[in-house]
Amino acid sequence: YMSGGHWGFNGIHKVAVVASKADKVLSADQNTLLDLLKSMVADFFDRQKCKISNLEVEYFTTAATKSAKNIANNENQKRGYLEGTKEESVYETSRLPDKWPGTWSEGDYAFPNVEPRFPDDEQQAPEHIGMEQIFNYLFDFT
């Protein structure tokens, strides 16, 4: 929160910056996704670390429900239940750029929406990406 032009963290010493829906991105681009996330906000948090000496910041990619699956030996396709369909499909998805482009047009990057599928056993958690790393970091479960 902001107070008198100064940041106040009320005892918050750890920040997790998270890129969600990482399952929509090709597995070969997961590190690029993390780099793009860092390029968006790292300067801001670096400035805050100068003001708050014990502030820790980590960056993560995650998917709370892994709905899009990678296809082995296939660089540009994923599989999953595309929004509004009842059958699993194989579909094209875009590669991420190495850095944020100065401009882009609608359609230059496509990451289709995929509907989650949950285990039949409601006691079982759905497959996910990276959730345990976030919880371990925030709550010191290591």
C-alpha positions in Angstrom: 0.0 0.0 0.0 1.0 3.6 -0.3 1.3 5.8 2.7 2.5 9.4 2.5 4.4 8.7 -0.7 6.3 5.7 0.9 5.8 2.0 0.4 4.7 0.1 3.4 4.9 -3.6 3.5 3.6 -4.4 7.1 6.0 -7.3 7.6 6.0 -8.6 4.0 9.6 -9.5 3.1 9.0 -11.9 0.2 7.4 -11.2 -3.1 6.6 -13.8 -5.7 6.1 -12.4 -9.2 4.2 -15.0 -11.2 3.5 -15.5 -14.9 0.3 -17.6 -15.0 -1.1 -19.9 -17.6 2.4 -21.1 -18.4 1.0 -24.3 -19.9 -0.1 -22.3 -22.9 3.5 -21.6 -23.8 5.7 -24.3 -25.4 8.1 -26.1 -23.0 11.0 -24.8 -25.1 9.9 -21.2 -24.2 9.4 -21.5 -20.5 12.8 -19.8 -19.7 11.9 -17.1 -22.2 8.6 -16.5 -20.4 10.5 -16.1 -17.2 12.9 -13.6 -18.9 10.0 -11.6 -20.3 8.3 -11.5 -16.9 11.6 -10.2 -15.3 12.1 -7.6 -18.0 8.7 -6.1 -17.2 9.1 -5.6 -13.4 12.6 -6.4 -12.2 13.7 -2.7 -12.3 10.8 -1.7 -10.1 11.6 -4.3 -7.5 15.3 -3.6 -7.6 14.5 0.1 -6.7 12.3 -1.2 -3.8 15.1 -3.3 -2.5 17.1 -0.1 -2.0 14.3 1.2 0.3 13.5 -2.1 2.0 16.7 -3.9 3.0 15.3 -7.3 3.6 12.9 -7.5 0.6 13.3 -10.8 -1.3 11.8 -11.1 -4.8 11.6 -14.3 -6.9 10.1 -14.9 -10.3 8.0 -17.9 -11.3 6.0 -19.4 -14.1 3.0 -21.4 -13.2 -0.3 -23.0 -14.3 -2.7 -23.8 -11.6 -4.2 -26.4 -13.8 -2.1 -27.8 -16.6 -4.7 -27.8 -19.4 -2.4 -27.7 -22.5 0.0 -30.5 -22.9 3.3 -30.7 -24.8 3.8 -33.0 -27.7 7.1 -34.9 -27.6 9.5 -33.9 -30.4 7.1 -31.2 -31.7 8.3 -27.6 -31.5 5.1 -25.7 -32.4 2.1 -27.7 -31.3 0.3 -28.5 -28.1 -2.7 -30.7 -27.3 -5.7 -30.1 -25.2 -9.4 -29.4 -25.1 -9.8 -26.1 -27.0 -12.4 -23.8 -25.6 -15.9 -25.0 -26.5 -14.8 -28.5 -27.8 -15.5 -31.9 -26.4 -12.5 -33.7 -28.0 -8.8 -33.2 -27.4 -7.1 -31.4 -30.3 -3.6 -30.8 -31.5 -3.1 -27.1 -32.3 -0.5 -24.6 -33.2 0.9 -22.2 -30.7 3.3 -19.3 -31.1 6.9 -19.2 -30.1 7.7 -16.4 -27.6 10.0 -13.5 -28.8 13.3 -13.3 -27.0 12.4 -9.7 -25.8 9.3 -7.6 -25.8 8.7 -6.4 -29.4 8.3 -2.7 -29.8 5.0 -3.3 -31.6 2.9 -6.2 -32.7 -0.4 -6.7 -34.4 -3.4 -8.9 -33.4 -2.7 -12.4 -34.6 1.1 -12.1 -34.4 1.1 -14.4 -31.3 -1.5 -17.1 -30.7 -2.0 -18.9 -27.5 -5.4 -20.7 -27.8 -7.6 -21.0 -24.7 -7.7 -24.5 -23.4 -10.3 -25.8 -21.0 -9.0 -27.6 -17.8 -9.8 -31.2 -17.2 -10.0 -32.4 -13.6 -9.3 -35.9 -12.2 -12.3 -38.1 -11.7 -11.2 -38.5 -8.0 -12.2 -35.1 -6.6 -9.7 -35.6 -3.7 -6.8 -35.6 -6.2 -5.3 -32.3 -7.2 -5.2 -31.5 -10.9 -1.9 -31.6 -12.7 -0.2 -28.2 -12.5 3.1 -26.4 -13.2 5.2 -24.7 -10.6 2.7 -24.3 -7.7 4.9 -26.2 -5.3 7.9 -23.9 -6.0 5.8 -20.8 -5.2 4.5 -22.2 -1.9 7.9 -23.5 -0.9 9.4 -20.0 -1.5 6.7 -18.0 0.2 6.2 -20.3 3.2 9.8 -21.7 3.6 8.7 -25.3 3.0 12.2 -26.3 1.8 
